[in-house]
Amino acid sequence: MAELNQSLKIKIANYIPKEPIVDSEEYDTYLLAKSYFDLKEYDRCAYQTDKCTSPCTKFLNLYSRYLSLEKKKIDNLTEVYCGPDPKLVSSLQALCAQLRGEYARGNSDPYCDYLYGLVLKRLDLLDEARAVLVAAVNGQPLHWGAWMELAALCTDKAKLRSLNLPDHWMKHFFLAHTYLEQLLNDEALEIYTELQNAGFSDSSYLLAQTAIGFHNKRDVPEAISTFHKLRKIDPYRLDNMDTFSNLLYVKEMRVELAFLAQHASEIDKYRVETCCIIGNYYSLRSEHQKAVLYFQRALRLNPQYLSAWTLMGHEYMEMKNTNAAIQSYRQAIEVNRRDYRAWYGLGQTYEILKMPYYSLYYYKQAQHLRPNDSRMLIALGETYEKLDKIQEALKCFYKARSVGDVEGSALLKLGKLFDRLSDSDQATSAYMEYVSENDGPMLIDHKSELSHAYKYLANIHLKKNQLDLAYNFAQKCLNYEDVRCIPLCDMKV
């Protein structure tokens, strides 16, 4: 780690930024076009730079054409959906053909390579896009936009290892970001710690990414503490504050969430993060209709804002509006197919609609994205159980137990399944392990499940004529109202 820190410090110290090159005769045109670009008048910008030849203005022309198509595509999302616009698709293909020609002739620079990779990605030519974006980051390692697009194409460690990346300190930022996207949180947090020690100790970006890493690990107290540090050094930051509001929502910290919502509204009430924060606040107050209004406002500001689609789906679920929930989750998947929350939400929705085969498909997708998340495995196992696929259900519950059962229900599920299979020895073992782990005043929320476990154990020991054990477990049942008044001989397990 010390060698890496020293290497990073040397590379950062030796970096000298280069100014963009614009020919003197095109400088006035560049300034005019750049003004149009900053005003988001992309078609005007493209028209002004159509005949320019210097690298900077040429890229401005191509990039403004691309952004014009993207803007029109996003504008169409706010209208009634009628499928892809053939005109926009053909224009994107024409732009791709032009960029491909420049790339093949060796006339493109790293920024044009980045744009070419973007267009290929939009056309779903992912392998080609990955190769072009690698060329872009090798040509200009400090172009973070190219790194970000490349990260989205690295869906697993195998693809990441296959990349020929430059030996540059920016690569470490990329690797940490990609690990975080792949939910390899420990690896990401280790790199962020190294970067902070190498000279980026005051970086609010690194602190925010660290907080997200703790959030992904479900280490809620540490994530909240890190976000508090971030707000202390950068109190007017709104980036990632919607994630902070999710954490406050989970911990039901209503006062802090209300303060965060008010503060964000004072900074900029028309930011998507602000709308999501306020939506979470109303959701915590069980005012789901108001929450939906704010999530809809966020999506009017940015129709591709993933978090708003997913959160709005959750709100529709609370309102029992399953059709709207399904539509919201599907839109979230369109924005990012790696959003496990949307797949999981669809599984829950179809479970409510009593469509287990649909539910099974979506739970499988969520579990594929979060293979070590016990919640996905428990949901998958319960669906297999409903479909009478008992062996598959047992495998899911066993794996949920092995990866760390967050909700503490895997053993109980195993006990019930073994009881259903008339395997009393396995069922007894599962229930015994469950009560030994969950008995105690700190886990009072599990009392319904514990009463069921004690009831089973009392009956099974009574059948085996093990009266002392049956008496002990029957005594335990007296602590629970739902089984206290049931005669032992009448208990139905």
C-alpha positions in Angstrom: 0.0 0.0 0.0 2.9 2.4 0.8 4.4 1.8 -2.7 1.1 2.5 -4.3 0.6 5.7 -2.4 4.1 6.9 -3.3 3.5 6.0 -7.0 0.2 7.9 -7.0 1.8 11.0 -5.4 4.5 11.1 -8.0 2.1 10.7 -10.9 -0.3 13.4 -9.6 2.6 15.8 -9.0 3.9 15.4 -12.6 0.6 16.0 -14.2 0.4 19.2 -16.4 -3.0 19.9 -18.0 -3.1 20.8 -21.7 -5.2 23.4 -23.3 -7.6 22.5 -26.1 -6.2 23.4 -29.6 -8.4 25.6 -31.8 -7.1 27.1 -35.1 -7.0 30.9 -35.0 -9.3 31.3 -38.0 -11.9 29.1 -36.3 -11.6 30.7 -32.9 -14.6 33.1 -33.2 -16.7 30.3 -34.6 -15.7 28.1 -31.7 -16.7 30.7 -29.1 -20.1 31.2 -30.8 -20.7 27.5 -31.0 -19.6 26.9 -27.5 -22.1 29.5 -26.3 -24.9 27.7 -28.1 -23.6 24.4 -26.6 -23.7 25.8 -23.1 -27.3 27.0 -23.7 -28.2 23.5 -24.8 -29.0 24.6 -28.3 -27.2 21.7 -29.8 -28.6 21.9 -33.4 -27.4 25.5 -33.7 -24.0 24.5 -32.3 -23.7 21.7 -34.9 -24.7 24.0 -37.7 -22.1 26.6 -36.8 -19.3 24.0 -36.7 -20.3 21.9 -39.6 -17.3 22.8 -41.8 -14.7 23.2 -39.0 -11.6 21.0 -39.2 -9.6 21.7 -36.0 -9.9 18.8 -33.5 -11.7 20.8 -30.8 -14.4 22.3 -33.0 -14.8 19.1 -34.9 -15.5 17.2 -31.6 -17.9 20.0 -30.6 -19.8 19.5 -33.9 -20.0 15.7 -33.4 -20.8 15.8 -29.7 -23.6 18.4 -30.2 -25.2 16.2 -32.8 -25.1 13.3 -30.5 -26.6 15.3 -27.5 -29.3 16.7 -29.8 -30.4 13.1 -30.5 -30.3 12.2 -26.8 -32.3 15.3 -25.8 -35.0 14.5 -28.3 -35.1 10.9 -27.2 -35.5 11.9 -23.5 -38.2 14.5 -24.5 -40.1 11.6 -26.1 -40.0 9.7 -22.8 -42.2 12.3 -21.2 -44.9 11.8 -23.9 -47.0 8.7 -24.6 -44.7 5.9 -25.4 -45.0 4.8 -29.0 -41.7 3.0 -29.6 -38.3 4.2 -30.8 -38.4 7.1 -33.3 -37.0 5.7 -36.6 -35.7 9.1 -37.6 -33.6 9.4 -34.4 -32.3 5.8 -34.8 -31.2 6.5 -38.4 -29.5 9.7 -37.4 -27.6 7.9 -34.7 -26.6 5.2 -37.2 -25.4 7.9 -39.6 -23.3 9.5 -36.9 -21.9 6.1 -36.0 -20.9 5.5 -39.6 -19.1 8.8 -39.8 -17.2 8.1 -36.5 -16.4 4.6 -37.6 -14.7 6.0 -40.8 -12.7 8.5 -38.8 -11.6 5.8 -36.3 -10.6 3.4 -39.1 -8.5 6.0 -40.9 -6.8 7.0 -37.6 -8.1 10.6 -37.8 -9.9 10.5 -34.5 -8.6 11.8 -31.2 -9.3 10.4 -27.7 -12.4 12.6 -27.3 -13.9 11.4 -30.6 -13.1 7.9 -29.6 -15.1 8.5 -26.4 -18.0 9.8 -28.5 -17.7 6.8 -30.8 -17.9 4.5 -27.8 -21.0 6.3 -26.6 -22.8 5.9 -29.9 -21.8 2.2 -30.1 -23.1 1.7 -26.6 -26.5 3.3 -27.5 -26.7 1.0 -30.5 -26.0 -2.1 -28.3 -22.7 -2.9 -29.9 -21.2 -3.4 -26.5 -18.0 -5.4 -27.3 -17.0 -2.9 -29.9 -17.9 0.0 -27.6 -15.7 -1.5 -24.9 -12.7 -1.7 -27.2 -13.1 1.9 -28.4 -13.5 3.3 -24.9 -10.3 1.5 -23.8 -8.5 3.3 -26.7 -10.1 6.6 -25.5 -8.8 6.3 -21.9 -5.4 5.2 -23.1 -5.3 8.3 -25.3 -6.6 10.7 -22.6 -6.5 9.0 -19.1 -7.9 12.1 -17.4 -11.2 12.0 -19.3 -13.5 10.8 -16.5 -16.5 10.6 -18.8 -14.8 7.9 -20.8 -13.9 5.9 -17.7 -17.5 6.1 -16.5 -18.9 4.8 -19.7 -16.4 2.0 -19.7 -17.3 1.1 -16.1 -20.9 0.6 -17.2 -19.8 -2.0 -19.7 -17.8 -4.0 -17.2 -20.5 -6.1 -15.6 -18.1 -8.6 -13.9 -14.5 -9.1 -12.9 -13.7 -11.2 -16.0 -14.5 -8.3 -18.3 -12.6 -5.9 -16.1 -9.4 -8.1 -16.1 -9.5 -8.3 -19.9 -9.1 -4.6 -20.4 -5.7 -3.1 -21.4 -5.8 0.0 -19.1 -3.2 2.7 -18.9 -0.8 2.8 -16.0 -2.2 6.1 -14.6 -3.4 7.2 -11.2 -6.9 7.7 -12.6 -7.2 4.0 -13.2 -7.5 3.5 -9.4 -10.6 5.8 -9.3 -12.0 3.8 -12.2 -11.4 0.4 -10.5 -12.9 1.5 -7.2 -16.0 2.9 -9.0 -16.4 -0.3 -11.0 -16.0 -2.5 -7.9 -18.7 -0.4 -6.2 -21.0 -0.9 -9.3 -20.3 -4.7 -9.1 -21.1 -4.6 -5.4 -17.5 -5.7 -4.5 -17.6 -3.2 -1.7 -14.6 -4.3 0.4 -12.3 -4.0 -2.7 -13.7 -0.6 -3.5 -13.4 0.7 0.1 -9.8 -0.5 0.2 -8.9 1.5 -2.9 -10.7 4.6 -1.7 -8.7 4.4 1.6 -5.5 4.2 -0.4 -6.4 7.2 -2.6 -7.2 9.3 0.5 -3.8 8.4 2.0 -2.1 9.3 -1.3 -3.2 12.9 -1.3 -7.0 13.0 -1.8 -7.8 13.2 1.9 -10.0 16.4 1.3 -11.9 14.9 -1.7 -15.7 15.1 -1.1 -16.1 12.6 -4.0 -14.1 9.9 -2.2 -16.0 10.5 1.0 -19.3 10.2 -0.8 -18.2 7.0 -2.6 -17.1 5.6 0.8 -20.5 6.3 2.3 -22.1 4.5 -0.7 -19.8 1.5 -0.1 -21.0 1.3 3.5 -24.6 1.7 2.3 -24.2 -1.2 -0.1 -22.7 -3.4 2.7 -25.8 -2.6 4.7 -23.6 -1.0 7.4 -26.2 1.7 8.0 -24.7 3.4 11.1 -21.2 3.7 9.4 -22.8 5.0 6.2 -24.8 7.7 8.1 -21.7 8.7 10.0 -19.8 9.1 6.8 -22.5 11.2 5.2 -22.5 13.4 8.3 -18.8 14.0 7.8 -19.4 14.8 4.1 -22.1 17.3 5.0 -19.8 19.0 7.5 -17.1 19.6 4.9 -19.4 20.3 2.0 -22.8 21.5 3.5 -24.3 22.7 0.2 -23.6 19.4 -1.7 -26.7 17.7 -3.2 -25.0 14.9 -5.1 -25.7 11.6 -3.4 -27.9 13.2 -0.8 -30.8 11.1 -2.0 -28.9 8.0 -0.9 -28.4 9.6 2.5 -32.2 10.2 2.7 -32.7 6.5 1.9 -30.6 5.6 5.0 -32.5 8.0 7.2 -35.7 6.5 5.9 -34.6 3.0 6.7 -33.6 4.1 10.3 -36.9 6.0 10.6 -35.0 9.2 11.6 -37.9 11.5 10.8 -36.5 14.7 12.3 -33.1 14.4 10.5 -34.9 13.6 7.2 -37.2 16.6 7.6 -34.2 18.8 8.2 -32.4 17.4 5.2 -35.4 17.9 3.0 -35.8 21.5 4.1 -32.1 22.2 3.7 -32.0 20.7 0.2 -35.1 22.7 -0.8 -33.4 25.9 0.3 -30.3 25.1 -1.9 -32.2 24.1 -5.0 -35.7 22.8 -5.0 -35.6 21.9 -8.7 -32.8 19.3 -8.4 -33.8 15.7 -8.8 -32.0 14.8 -5.5 -34.1 17.4 -3.7 -37.3 15.9 -5.1 -36.3 12.4 -4.0 -35.4 13.5 -0.5 -38.8 15.2 -0.1 -40.4 12.1 -1.6 -38.7 9.9 1.0 -39.8 12.3 3.8 -43.5 12.1 2.7 -43.2 8.3 2.4 -41.9 8.0 5.9 -45.0 10.0 7.0 -47.1 7.5 5.1 -48.3 10.2 2.7 -47.7 8.1 -0.3 -49.6 10.2 -2.8 -47.5 13.3 -2.0 -44.4 11.1 -2.3 -45.4 10.0 -5.8 -45.9 13.6 -6.8 -42.3 14.5 -5.9 -40.8 11.4 -7.6 -42.8 12.3 -10.7 -41.4 15.8 -10.5 -37.9 14.4 -10.3 -38.6 12.3 -13.4 -39.8 15.4 -15.3 -36.5 17.0 -14.5 -34.6 13.9 -15.6 -36.5 10.9 -17.1 -33.5 8.7 -16.7 -33.0 9.2 -13.0 -32.9 5.6 -11.8 -33.6 6.1 -8.1 -36.8 8.0 -8.7 -38.3 5.2 -10.9 -37.5 2.6 -8.2 -38.7 4.7 -5.3 -41.9 5.5 -7.1 -42.5 1.8 -7.7 -42.2 1.2 -4.0 -44.8 4.0 -3.3 -47.2 2.5 -5.8 -46.8 -0.8 -4.0 -47.7 0.8 -0.7 -50.8 2.3 -2.5 -51.7 -1.2 -3.8 -51.5 0.1 -7.4 -49.7 -2.9 -8.9 -50.1 -1.8 -12.5 -48.3 1.5 -11.9 -45.7 -0.2 -9.8 -44.9 -2.7 -12.6 -44.6 0.2 -15.1 -42.2 2.1 -12.7 -40.0 -0.9 -12.1 -39.8 -1.7 -15.8 -38.8 1.9 -16.6 -36.1 1.6 -13.9 -34.8 -1.6 -15.7 -34.8 0.3 -19.0 -32.5 2.9 -17.4 -30.2 0.4 -15.8 -30.6 -3.4 -16.2 -28.3 -3.9 -13.2 -30.7 -2.3 -10.7 -31.5 -5.3 -8.5 -34.1 -3.3 -6.5 -36.3 -3.0 -9.6 -36.0 -6.7 -10.4 -36.8 -7.5 -6.8 -39.7 -5.1 -6.8 -41.2 -6.7 -9.9 -40.9 -10.1 -8.2 -42.8 -8.8 -5.1 -45.5 -7.3 -7.3 -46.1 -10.5 -9.2 -46.1 -12.4 -5.9 -48.9 -10.2 -4.7 -50.7 -10.8 -8.0 -50.3 -14.6 -7.3 -48.3 -15.2 -10.5 -45.4 -17.2 -9.1 -43.7 -18.1 -12.4 -43.4 -14.4 -13.3 -42.2 -13.8 -9.7 -39.6 -16.6 -10.0 -38.1 -15.0 -13.2 -37.7 -11.6 -11.6 -36.3 -12.9 -8.3 -33.8 -14.9 -10.3 -32.6 -11.8 -12.1 -32.3 -9.9 -8.7 -30.4 -12.9 -7.2 -28.0 -13.0 -10.2 -27.1 -9.3 -9.5 -26.9 -9.9 -5.7 -25.7 -13.5 -5.4 -24.7 -13.1 -1.7 -27.8 -11.2 -0.6 -29.8 -13.4 1.7 -33.1 -11.5 1.0 -33.0 -12.4 -2.7 -32.3 -16.1 -1.8 -35.2 -16.2 0.8 -37.6 -14.7 -1.8 -36.4 -17.1 -4.4 -36.8 -20.0 -2.0 -40.3 -19.0 -1.0 -41.3 -18.9 -4.6 -39.9 -22.3 -5.3 -41.9 -23.5 -2.3 -45.1 -22.2 -3.7 -44.4 -24.0 -7.0 -43.8 -27.2 -5.0 -40.1 -27.3 -6.0 -39.0 -28.3 -2.5 -35.4 -29.3 -3.3 -34.7 -26.0 -5.0 -36.3 -24.1 -2.1 -34.0 -26.0 0.3 -30.9 -25.1 -1.7 -31.9 -21.4 -1.6 -32.5 -21.4 2.2 -29.3 -23.2 2.8 -27.4 -20.7 0.7 -29.1 -17.8 2.5 -27.9 -19.3 5.8 -24.4 -19.7 4.5 -24.0 -16.1 3.2 -25.3 -14.5 6.4 -29.0 -14.5 6.9 -29.8 -10.8 7.3 -33.4 -11.3 8.4 -32.8 -14.4 10.4 -35.5 -16.4 8.8 -33.6 -19.1 6.8 -33.6 -21.6 9.6 -37.3 -21.2 10.3 -38.0 -21.7 6.6 -35.8 -24.9 6.6 -37.6 -26.2 9.7 -41.0 -25.8 8.0 -39.9 -27.4 4.8 -38.4 -30.4 6.6 -41.6 -30.7 8.6 -43.5 -30.7 5.3 -41.2 -33.5 4.1 -41.9 -35.4 7.4 -38.1 -35.3 8.1 -38.6 -34.7 11.9 -34.8 -35.0 12.7 -33.8 -32.3 10.3 -36.8 -30.1 11.3 -35.9 -30.5 15.0 -32.3 -29.6 14.3 -33.3 -26.5 12.3 -35.8 -25.3 15.0 -33.3 -26.0 17.8 -30.7 -23.9 16.1 -33.2 -21.2 15.4 -34.4 -20.8 19.0 -30.8 -20.9 20.4 -29.9 -18.0 18.1 -33.0 -15.9 18.5 -34.3 -16.4 22.0 -33.9 -13.3 24.2 -35.4 -9.9 24.9 -33.4 -8.1 22.2 -35.2 -10.0 19.5 -38.8 -9.5 20.6 -39.8 -8.9 16.9 -39.3 -12.6 16.3 -41.8 -13.7 19.0 -44.4 -15.1 16.5 -41.8 -17.2 14.8 -40.3 -18.3 18.1 -43.7 -19.3 19.4 -44.1 -21.5 16.3 -40.7 -23.1 16.9 -41.3 -23.8 20.6 -44.7 -25.2 19.7 -43.1 -27.6 17.2 -40.3 -28.7 19.6 -42.8 -29.3 22.5 -44.9 -31.5 20.3 -42.1 -33.5 18.7 -40.5 -34.2 22.1 -43.9 -35.2 23.5 -44.3 -37.7 20.6 -40.9 -39.1 21.4 -41.9 -39.4 25.0 -39.1 -37.1 26.0 -41.2 -35.4 28.7 -38.6 -33.2 30.3 -37.7 -31.5 27.0 -41.4 -31.3 26.0 -42.2 -29.7 29.4 -39.3 -27.1 29.0 -40.5 -26.1 25.5 -44.1 -26.0 26.6 -43.1 -23.7 29.4 -41.5 -21.4 26.8 -44.8 -21.3 24.9 -46.4 -19.7 28.0 -44.4 -16.5 27.2 -46.4 -16.0 23.9 -50.0 -15.1 23.8 -50.8 -16.8 20.5 -50.0 -20.3 22.0 -50.5 -19.7 25.7 -54.1 -20.9 25.9 -53.7 -23.9 23.5 -53.7 -27.3 25.1 -50.4 -29.1 24.2 -52.3 -32.1 22.8 -54.3 -29.8 20.5 -51.3 -28.0 19.0 -51.1 -28.3 15.3 -47.6 -27.8 14.0 
